[in-house]
Amino acid sequence: MSKHSEIFLSGDTTKIEDIGGGLKRQMLGYNHELMAVKIWFDKGAEGYTHAHRHSQVSYVIEGEFHFTINGETKVMKPGDSCYIPPHAEHGAICPTGGILIDTFSPAREDFIKDEL
């Protein structure tokens, strides 16, 4: 991946993608080394359990999330964050509805395949 996002992105005009299951995603910026994404969860929505090669940090902006990483579950609230190592099984349930900022290194190519 050699492309990068625009240098300045406006939250008002940057596309918000409905990714199904009560989740929406908006790119906040990326290049091949780093990506930041805003994720909206509807009440009761679940980020399915999965693993990937990327390091990830998730930061809770709004709502309550039940994060499970490698079999350990913690309740996270606004201001909380977690680090997800590469290849770690992880997922989250949002009983209240909420917003996360996810960062990935390297960037998730599957999130921007249509832009390459």
C-alpha positions in Angstrom: 0.0 0.0 0.0 1.6 3.3 -1.1 -1.4 5.6 -0.8 -2.2 7.8 2.1 -5.3 9.7 3.1 -5.8 13.4 2.5 -3.6 15.5 4.8 -6.7 17.3 6.3 -10.0 15.5 6.7 -13.3 17.1 7.8 -15.6 15.1 10.1 -18.5 16.8 8.3 -17.6 15.6 4.8 -15.5 12.4 5.3 -17.5 9.4 4.3 -19.1 7.3 7.1 -19.5 3.7 6.0 -22.2 1.5 7.4 -20.4 -1.8 7.9 -23.4 -3.7 9.2 -24.4 -5.2 12.5 -25.1 -1.8 14.0 -21.6 -0.4 13.3 -20.4 2.6 11.2 -16.8 3.5 10.4 -15.1 6.8 9.4 -11.4 7.0 8.4 -9.5 9.6 10.3 -6.2 9.3 8.4 -3.8 6.7 7.3 -0.6 5.7 5.4 1.0 2.3 5.1 2.4 2.5 8.7 -0.6 3.9 10.7 -4.3 4.2 10.6 -6.9 5.9 12.8 -10.6 5.1 12.5 -13.8 6.3 14.3 -16.3 3.5 15.0 -20.0 4.1 16.1 -21.7 1.2 17.8 -25.5 1.1 18.1 -26.9 -0.1 21.4 -26.2 -3.8 21.8 -23.9 -3.9 18.7 -21.0 -6.4 18.7 -17.6 -6.2 17.1 -17.2 -9.9 16.4 -14.3 -11.9 17.8 -11.4 -11.9 15.3 -7.6 -11.5 15.1 -5.3 -9.8 12.6 -1.6 -9.1 12.2 -1.9 -5.4 13.2 -1.1 -3.8 16.5 -4.2 -2.0 17.7 -5.1 0.6 20.4 -8.8 1.3 21.1 -9.9 4.4 23.0 -13.5 4.8 24.3 -15.0 8.2 23.4 -18.6 7.5 24.5 -20.6 4.6 25.9 -19.7 1.3 27.7 -17.8 -1.5 26.0 -17.2 -5.0 27.2 -13.8 -5.8 25.5 -12.5 -9.4 25.4 -8.8 -9.8 24.5 -7.3 -13.3 24.5 -10.1 -14.6 26.7 -10.0 -11.8 29.3 -13.0 -9.4 29.5 -13.0 -5.9 30.9 -15.7 -3.2 31.1 -14.4 0.0 29.5 -15.9 3.5 29.8 -15.1 6.9 28.3 -11.4 7.7 28.7 -10.4 4.1 28.9 -8.1 2.4 26.3 -6.7 -1.0 25.5 -3.8 -2.4 23.5 -4.4 -5.4 21.3 -1.2 -7.2 20.3 -0.9 -8.7 16.8 -2.8 -11.9 16.3 -4.6 -11.6 19.6 -8.3 -12.8 19.5 -10.5 -9.9 20.4 -14.0 -8.4 20.2 -16.3 -6.0 21.9 -19.9 -5.7 22.9 -21.5 -2.2 23.4 -24.6 -2.6 25.5 -25.2 1.2 25.7 -24.3 2.4 22.2 -21.0 4.3 21.9 -18.0 5.5 19.9 -14.4 4.2 19.7 -11.3 5.5 18.1 -9.2 2.6 16.8 -5.6 2.9 15.7 -3.7 0.3 13.7 -0.1 -0.3 12.8 0.4 -1.1 10.0 -2.8 0.2 8.4 -5.7 -2.2 7.7 -5.5 -2.7 4.0 -8.9 -4.3 4.0 -10.5 -1.1 5.3 -9.3 0.9 2.3 -9.1 -1.6 -0.5 -11.5 0.4 -2.7 -9.3 3.5 -2.3 -6.1 1.9 -3.5 
